[in-house]
Amino acid sequence: MDFDSVKRLSACHSKPAGLLLQYGTAGFRTKAEYLDHVMFRMGLLAVLRSKQRRSAIGVMVTASHNPEEDNGVKLVDPMGEMLAPAWEEYATCLANAEELEMPFVLTDIVHKESVDVNQKAFVAVGRDTRPSSENLAQAVIDGVTALGAQCQDYGLVTTPQLHYIICCRNTEGRYGTATVEGYYQKLSKAFADLTKQAASGGDSYQCVNVDGANGIGALKLKEMEHYLQKRLSVQLFNDGTNGKLNHLCGADYVKVQQKPPHGMEMKPAERWCSFDGDADRIVYYFNDGAGHFHLLDGDKIATLISTFLKELLVKVDLSLKMAVVQTAYANGSSTRYLEDTMKVPVYCTKTGVKHLHHKAQEFDIGVYFEANGHGTVLFSKTAEETVRQMANEEADAKKREAAKMFANTIDLINQTVGDAISDMLIIEAILLLKNMSVQQWDAIYTDLPNRQLKVKVADRRVIDTTDAERRTVTPPGLQEKIDDLVKQYKLSRAFVRPSGTEDVVRVYAEADTQENADALAQAVSVAVYHLAGGVGEEPAPL
């Protein structure tokens, strides 16, 4: 490796003294001014990963739902999945190394992973609309260039679009054409073909109001509109023309605050959805006739899609293994509905998309969504091949038509990662095909009232969890206290887990009423404060 070139270019991207960062589930995230050296080094790491896997690797510059002044970076592995855990550790070591240590860290990675340094490498770079993203993307490109690898700058793209492009490149086009235009064409064709199969012939075009979070998703949805050939009417708000990214809008704001974006006038029964800053999350919502706000989050989305897929399985008469993967944040009502009514197995993993994605790969059809609206569906190779063969060769007309519907559904879903645009299109198609209103969708089951809080602590590492983060192991006595509090309320549960990025402990509680959910969350927060080293004032009643 040309360490002289690395040293020369690294001098232009020097590391701030004393700064330490951790590569988490969503990569690195912090204030944009602290990330220049990290971006350069992730360019270096992406080259080594590309050489090791003999595949294209992606680097996405984004901080997703974080405030506009933040930024971040995450690497995309060959099939569009998130970076392998061992390489997350390498990323952390490389980002935190002092300048003189960098050659040794790089050499160590090469030796541990048996990287052929003479192997060609290709890195694709994308970025979101943050003011800092262009310069930070250039720092990534400088890192790739320093090791003499080939780099393609895709410019402004959503995170799911970059994941899609990487998968397309590494499957030699079998998954699709490795361009943003190819992404638009694949999804829009699948949407058109699927909605044509509706009883109305797809003529009753639907209208959905979209909060673009003033981010890249709004920009890309505008570009995609003409590909949809007016099969879906989109009214776009918070499109970035005069608002700040993720400020009082976006999927995370709507989910956490449980109210619509600031300044939005929602008429009763209008269907709304919100993307997050990099368009890999989506939530739906509406106001009823009494003015009450109804949120349809990742749990509701997973239930709608799972119900649709289960019905298709029955129609095509295939015994494919299907399951839904959730986290501890999933509403208890959704889990009970899926298991008891739909008879679909449900599995719980640790928080973090990489954990859900990995578990979902174990099934022929693996549906996974976090409650925050990040999720997708994975189909095994066997499932895809079987469905497509039936769509072309099945003698029974009804089964063949159902198989075509199934094949179009597979094409419409971005299997590489959660994708707000793709998820919106499959939701809209299902609602049309089932002739279902957003109110009817919401009424499939009733969410248990819930509350999320966070408690500042001196060191989040004092909290250790087990059972997919649903129970605490340390500090001593905390789980026993939570158990005692839960017993005081009907249909209740609560858990706590440390944040992956900051010294806070996240608290989740649900119960039979909102008042009880709030009271339980507050009581658990006080327990965390006293037993886990809370900072500042004791959590006050809600």
Summary of the structure (lengths in Angstrom):
residues: 542
radius of gyration: 23.4
end to end distance: 57.7
largest distance: 69.9
contacts: 1977
relative contact order: 0.09
helix: 43%
strand: 20%
